[in-house]
């Protein structure tokens, strides 16, 4: 039985080992990747070889998998990044414990004189609504004063660090006063399912600007490796919102059934997606009516292959 050959994606290959700048001294490099959209489809169908399905059917299957949270096929795709970022960004980054990483060590290496300084537009006040975030930008004079203070402290601290090294003090001790603005580097490897989770959090407007900047660059690379999967991710996760039970109940009470029916008719959503929306809203009678109308019309042009509903070997995840 033939094996699944390594998948090569030309758009992703064009990005390999290219350094994409982030912030003032940082970057993201796509070091390597394993798999792509085709690997997700192969894993979901538990089949071998290429050319067994059309791009349209593959797109529909991947969309079905993601919106129904069948996530294990996405774990077959793995991406490795080389990332350079300030230490405070790295500390947020490694909270995602579903990846493998190797970071530069200040015990073995002399840390470079590279520190993050925000642009004036990124100097912001503490949010009054969100304890962990910034809110609005400050006056230009205030921003320059803040940046000047940061720069002076960084310069002074690094001078002391160098003096300790020149006195023969161990690197592991000399480094301990270096600030969170110091740049660090790491290799970071993660599967696509967990990378989507990372991006859904770090591309959200609640996330700190500095880590969002890295998320934006990485999203471009992920889109190159798995364009169909990334499209589904944007539709069902990145641009989607979850409602609580009480919020959903409020929405149900406010819905005008006739206006909803008109909106669905003009939405462009496939029939199966319309049914799913009605079921999500708890409108089971309307969903059943939609299903009966579809059955009476002979099911339309949608096939199981197009919706992904015939996919064999799809693991619940």
HELIX and SHEET records of a PDB file:
HELIX    1   1 UNK A   10  UNK A   13  1                                   4    
HELIX    2   2 UNK A   37  UNK A   45  1                                   9    
HELIX    3   3 UNK A   55  UNK A   67  1                                  13    
HELIX    4   4 UNK A   72  UNK A   76  5                                   5    
HELIX    5   5 UNK A   87  UNK A   93  1                                   7    
HELIX    6   6 UNK A  120  UNK A  122  5                                   3    
HELIX    7   7 UNK A  140  UNK A  166  1                                  27    
HELIX    8   8 UNK A  171  UNK A  174  1                                   4    
HELIX    9   9 UNK A  175  UNK A  177  5                                   3    
HELIX   10  10 UNK A  192  UNK A  202  1                                  11    
HELIX   11  11 UNK A  209  UNK A  225  1                                  17    
HELIX   12  12 UNK A  227  UNK A  233  1                                   7    
HELIX   13  13 UNK A  234  UNK A  238  3                                   5    
HELIX   14  14 UNK A  245  UNK A  254  1                                  10    
HELIX   15  15 UNK A  257  UNK A  265  1                                   9    
HELIX   16  16 UNK A  271  UNK A  280  1                                  10    
HELIX   17  17 UNK A  284  UNK A  296  1                                  13    
HELIX   18  18 UNK A  304  UNK A  307  1                                   4    
SHEET    1   A 5 UNK A  19  UNK A  22  0                                        
SHEET    2   A 5 UNK A  26  UNK A  34 -1                                        
SHEET    3   A 5 UNK A  78  UNK A  86 -1                                        
SHEET    4   A 5 UNK A 183  UNK A 191 -1                                        
SHEET    5   A 5 UNK A 100  UNK A 103 -1                                        
SHEET    1   B 2 UNK A 124  UNK A 126  0                                        
SHEET    2   B 2 UNK A 134  UNK A 137 -1                                        
END                                                                             
